Amino acid sequence: MKPRHEARGTRHGAQDREIGLVSLGLAVIMMVLLALALSDSHAQTGSIVHDPTDMVEKYLELDIKGVRLDAISQEALAPYITWKDDPIWG
């Protein structure tokens, strides 16, 4: 038969291992959350206010109407583009 202090020490050892595993699990969860917060993954959440296809359709509709052919009418495209001037091709 084992002495009483050894049995109690074994029980505390199991508790210490359990606490260690819980601490390790919490540390892993915190690291994953930190990595997600620092990455661009939040952009993939679908939090876009307007459907991007609506914007593309409106831009193409204006392009079909020839909005880009006049310097004056290019102001109508301002909400749909981020570039200042058209690129030079060739």
Order of alpha helices (4+ residues) and beta strands (2+ residues): alpha-alpha
